[in-house]
Amino acid sequence: MNNIIGILISILFVFFIIGLSSLLTKFNMLSNEGSRKFIHVGVSNWWIIAMIFFNSNIYAAIVPALFVIINYISYKKQVFKAMERDGSKNDLGTVYFALSLLILALITFKNSEFSYIGALGILTMGYGDGFAAIVGIKYGKHKFKVLGNSKSLEGSVTMFLFSFMVSLSVLYIFNPINIILFSLILALISTILEAFSPYGLDNLTVPLGTSLLYYLLNILL
């Protein structure tokens, strides 16, 4: 029963975040990019709902699978303008993010005790990349290019700091072993992955790479 309730709450939660972002954009309280990042950060918190309600990877994967389809339709048809980039059709970031949720839900919820490993990747992506973009756009004065992508030192530093704080918080709660060392490594690698991933691919490389890296570190160290 908890799994069914979790699915219903999850769907309501995601549409609430999209709806709120659309409303804030309509009243000029968020820019188009700000709206996208508001959704980015907000939806990443779905993983917390998943950890509360789901004890099966199949149930946990249902909502992300649904939003892979919904986000792709929105990308093609501009259904939810609040989460699309200026009407652009060359950035599948929202689809990749839902795909990351789907993959990590299928893998880490096989044993719900390890769902926190998925939380590391998803929350790092949500908060790290979300706030990095906001800071980079508003305050980024020291620009550099990686694989043709324009980045800023200010944005990358923000990515590192938020990734470190997310990793530290999640590990402190669920597995407080070598948390400073692990958090520093995870933050550094997630920042590099974000910088080197064009066309929204960071929505795949950062969450999947961060979770995989932690899994390997946990085995090796």
QUIDA-V640316 format. One record per helix or strand of 2 or more residues. SS is the DSSP state (2 for helix, 1 for strand). FROM is the first residue (numbers start at 1). LEN is the number of residues. If there is no record, write none. Layout:
SS,FROM,LEN  SS,FROM,LEN
This chain:
2,2,25  2,32,13  2,46,8  2,57,21  2,81,3  2,93,16  2,112,28  1,143,4  1,149,4  2,153,22  2,179,17  2,202,19
